[in-house]
Amino acid sequence: MINIAVCDDEKFMSEIIKKMAEDFFRKKNTDISVAEYSSGEELLKSDERIDILFLDIGMQGMDGIETAGRLRAHGYKGFLIFITVLKEMVFRSFEVEPFDYLVKPVQEVDFEKTMERLFSSMRGGLAPEKENLLVQKGYESNIISFQDIICCEIIDRKVYLYLVSGEVIDYYERIENLEKKLDKRFFRCHRSYLINLNHLKSYRNNTAYMADGKEIPVSRLRSKEFSNVILQYMREWGV
């Protein structure tokens, strides 16, 4: 049984999310229970176990980000999905480690995409992980999905993110700090490169060949570890 909570001060939105969740897990032949809360204060008073929490950011009284912060501070380790009207609001929420965001009005196709990823994580016994990177460049902030990053290169203290779209985003960051922000699908194969194993096409002669055609050197000191990491990654992720 998966325990789900929906916290939204708009009753009709809470009902929509509840129905979408019930429909999704019915197709997965998985039993769930869904509890509804109309405020952050009400949610915090609950002692029910919650595996997946859908939490509205813009509630009256205590907003969703403050509510999530208090939950995390008290040890909540479940999957947190924020619901918001404005995409810009998500920049405030990174410190509470949300799994994903759904923008109102929530579209069923977006809901399904999020839940498919979440369901795969649950089946694999994985803990909720960050799925996005917050990039701050001057006064501009961008959220980049880990899956959209092919590789990262450091040149003269500046990081270059090579994306699936073909776009390259550059900003100042230490590669050591960036490495800590990414998850285990990324491997530092060279002092100047981090690659996303999801986009690795082949590996030979100390060179990683990426899906976009980029050829990335693998240092001799890291080549043996890299081979082991690839095998482990393939087993864990079913590649």
C-alpha positions as CSV (number, residue, x, y, z in Angstrom):
1,M,0.0,0.0,0.0
2,I,1.3,3.4,-1.0
3,N,0.2,6.3,1.2
4,I,-0.4,9.5,-0.7
5,A,-1.2,13.0,0.7
6,V,-2.5,15.9,-1.3
7,C,-2.3,19.3,0.5
8,D,-4.0,22.2,-1.4
9,D,-6.3,24.9,-0.1
10,E,-8.4,24.6,-3.3
11,K,-10.7,21.6,-2.9
12,F,-11.3,21.1,-6.6
13,M,-7.6,21.0,-7.3
14,S,-7.1,18.5,-4.5
15,E,-9.8,16.3,-6.0
16,I,-8.2,16.5,-9.5
17,I,-4.8,15.3,-8.2
18,K,-6.5,12.6,-6.1
19,K,-8.3,11.2,-9.2
20,M,-5.2,11.4,-11.4
21,A,-3.3,9.5,-8.7
22,E,-6.0,6.8,-8.4
23,D,-6.2,6.4,-12.1
24,F,-2.4,6.1,-12.5
25,F,-1.9,3.5,-9.8
26,R,-5.0,1.5,-10.9
27,K,-3.2,1.0,-14.2
28,K,-0.2,-0.2,-12.3
29,N,-2.3,-2.6,-10.3
30,T,-1.0,-1.0,-7.1
31,D,-3.1,-0.2,-4.0
32,I,-3.0,3.3,-2.6
33,S,-4.7,5.4,0.0
34,V,-5.1,9.2,-0.5
35,A,-5.5,11.7,2.3
36,E,-6.4,15.3,1.6
37,Y,-5.3,18.3,3.6
38,S,-6.5,21.9,3.1
39,S,-3.5,23.7,4.8
40,G,0.1,23.2,5.8
41,E,-0.9,23.6,9.4
42,E,-3.3,20.7,9.1
43,L,-0.8,18.5,7.3
44,L,1.9,19.1,10.0
45,K,-0.5,18.0,12.7
46,S,-1.0,14.6,11.0
47,D,0.9,11.6,12.1
48,E,0.0,9.5,9.1
49,R,2.8,7.9,7.1
50,I,3.2,9.6,3.7
51,D,5.1,8.1,0.9
52,I,4.2,10.6,-1.8
53,L,3.2,14.2,-1.0
54,F,1.6,16.6,-3.5
55,L,2.0,20.0,-2.0
56,D,0.6,23.3,-3.2
57,I,3.1,26.2,-2.9
58,G,0.8,29.1,-2.9
59,M,-1.5,28.3,0.0
60,Q,-3.1,30.8,2.5
61,G,-1.3,30.9,5.8
62,M,1.7,28.7,5.8
63,D,2.8,28.2,2.2
64,G,4.0,25.0,0.7
65,I,7.7,25.8,0.9
66,E,7.6,26.6,4.6
67,T,5.5,23.5,5.2
68,A,8.0,21.3,3.3
69,G,10.9,22.8,5.2
70,R,9.3,21.9,8.5
71,L,8.5,18.4,7.3
72,R,12.1,17.8,6.1
73,A,13.5,19.2,9.3
74,H,11.4,16.6,11.2
75,G,12.9,13.8,9.1
76,Y,10.4,13.4,6.2
77,K,12.1,11.4,3.5
78,G,9.3,10.8,1.1
79,F,8.7,11.9,-2.5
80,L,7.7,15.6,-2.6
81,I,5.9,17.0,-5.6
82,F,5.1,20.7,-5.6
83,I,2.1,22.2,-7.3
84,T,2.3,25.8,-8.4
85,V,0.8,28.5,-10.5
86,L,4.0,30.3,-11.3
87,K,7.1,28.4,-12.5
88,E,9.2,31.1,-11.0
89,M,8.2,29.9,-7.5
90,V,10.2,26.7,-7.9
91,F,13.5,28.6,-7.5
92,R,12.7,29.1,-3.8
93,S,12.1,25.4,-3.2
94,F,15.4,23.7,-4.0
95,E,16.6,23.4,-0.4
96,V,13.7,21.1,0.5
97,E,14.6,18.7,-2.3
98,P,11.4,18.2,-4.3
99,F,11.2,15.3,-6.7
100,D,9.3,17.4,-9.3
101,Y,6.9,20.2,-10.0
102,L,3.5,20.3,-11.6
103,V,2.2,23.7,-12.9
104,K,-1.5,24.6,-12.6
105,P,-3.7,23.8,-14.3
106,V,-2.2,20.3,-14.0
107,Q,-2.3,18.5,-17.3
108,E,-2.7,14.7,-17.3
109,V,0.2,14.2,-19.7
110,D,2.6,16.1,-17.3
111,F,1.2,14.2,-14.3
112,E,1.8,10.9,-16.1
113,K,5.4,11.7,-17.0
114,T,6.2,12.7,-13.4
115,M,4.5,9.6,-11.9
116,E,6.2,7.2,-14.4
117,R,9.6,8.5,-13.2
118,L,8.6,8.3,-9.6
119,F,7.1,4.8,-9.9
120,S,10.4,3.6,-11.5
121,S,12.3,5.0,-8.5
122,M,10.0,3.3,-6.1
123,R,10.2,0.0,-7.8
124,G,14.0,0.2,-7.8
125,G,14.0,0.8,-4.1
126,L,15.7,4.2,-4.7
127,A,15.3,7.1,-2.3
128,P,13.9,10.3,-3.7
129,E,16.7,12.2,-5.4
130,K,17.1,15.6,-6.8
131,E,16.3,15.5,-10.5
132,N,17.3,19.1,-11.4
133,L,20.2,21.4,-11.2
134,L,19.7,25.1,-10.3
135,V,22.1,27.3,-12.3
136,Q,22.5,30.8,-11.2
137,K,24.3,33.3,-13.6
138,G,24.2,36.8,-12.4
139,Y,20.6,37.7,-11.7
140,E,19.3,34.9,-13.9
141,S,18.3,31.5,-12.6
142,N,17.6,28.4,-14.6
143,I,16.4,24.9,-13.6
144,I,18.1,22.2,-15.8
145,S,16.9,18.6,-15.7
146,F,19.7,16.1,-15.0
147,Q,18.4,14.1,-18.0
148,D,18.9,17.0,-20.3
149,I,22.6,17.3,-19.5
150,I,24.9,15.3,-21.8
151,C,28.1,16.4,-20.1
152,C,29.8,19.2,-18.2
153,E,33.2,20.7,-19.0
154,I,35.3,23.1,-17.0
155,I,37.4,25.7,-18.7
156,D,39.2,28.5,-16.8
157,R,36.9,28.2,-13.7
158,K,33.8,28.3,-15.9
159,V,31.4,25.3,-16.3
160,Y,29.9,24.6,-19.7
161,L,26.7,22.4,-19.7
162,Y,26.1,20.6,-23.0
163,L,22.4,19.9,-23.3
164,V,20.3,17.5,-25.4
165,S,18.8,20.5,-27.2
166,G,22.2,21.5,-28.5
167,E,22.3,24.5,-26.2
168,V,25.4,25.2,-24.1
169,I,25.0,27.0,-20.8
170,D,28.1,28.5,-19.1
171,Y,28.5,29.9,-15.6
172,Y,31.1,30.1,-12.9
173,E,31.3,27.1,-10.6
174,R,33.9,24.8,-9.2
175,I,33.7,21.3,-10.7
176,E,34.0,19.8,-7.3
177,N,30.9,21.6,-6.1
178,L,29.0,20.7,-9.3
179,E,29.9,17.0,-8.8
180,K,28.3,17.0,-5.4
181,K,25.1,18.5,-6.8
182,L,24.7,15.8,-9.4
183,D,23.5,12.2,-8.9
184,K,25.1,8.8,-9.6
185,R,24.3,8.8,-13.3
186,F,27.2,11.4,-13.6
187,F,30.8,10.3,-13.6
188,R,33.9,12.5,-13.4
189,C,36.0,10.7,-16.1
190,H,38.6,13.5,-16.3
191,R,39.6,16.5,-14.2
192,S,37.8,18.7,-16.7
193,Y,34.7,16.6,-17.5
194,L,31.6,15.1,-15.9
195,I,29.5,12.9,-18.2
196,N,25.9,11.7,-18.0
197,L,26.0,7.9,-18.3
198,N,22.5,8.0,-19.8
199,H,24.0,9.6,-22.9
200,L,27.1,7.4,-23.2
201,K,27.0,5.7,-26.6
202,S,30.3,3.7,-26.3
203,Y,33.7,3.6,-24.7
204,R,37.0,2.6,-26.1
205,N,40.6,3.6,-26.1
206,N,40.2,5.9,-23.1
207,T,37.5,7.9,-24.9
208,A,33.8,8.2,-24.1
209,Y,31.6,8.6,-27.1
210,M,28.5,10.5,-26.3
211,A,25.1,10.4,-28.0
212,D,25.5,13.9,-29.5
213,G,28.8,12.9,-31.2
214,K,31.1,14.5,-28.6
215,E,34.2,12.6,-27.8
216,I,35.4,13.0,-24.2
217,P,38.8,11.8,-22.8
218,V,38.9,9.4,-19.9
219,S,42.0,9.8,-17.8
220,R,44.2,6.7,-17.4
221,L,43.8,7.0,-13.6
222,R,40.0,6.8,-13.9
223,S,39.7,4.3,-16.7
224,K,39.4,1.1,-14.6
225,E,36.9,2.8,-12.2
226,F,35.0,4.0,-15.2
227,S,34.6,0.5,-16.6
228,N,33.3,-0.7,-13.3
229,V,30.9,2.2,-13.0
230,I,29.5,1.5,-16.4
231,L,28.8,-2.1,-15.5
232,Q,27.2,-1.2,-12.2
233,Y,25.1,1.5,-13.8
234,M,23.8,-0.9,-16.4
235,R,22.8,-3.4,-13.7
236,E,21.1,-0.8,-11.5
237,W,19.3,1.1,-14.2
238,G,18.5,-1.8,-16.5
239,V,20.3,-0.4,-19.4
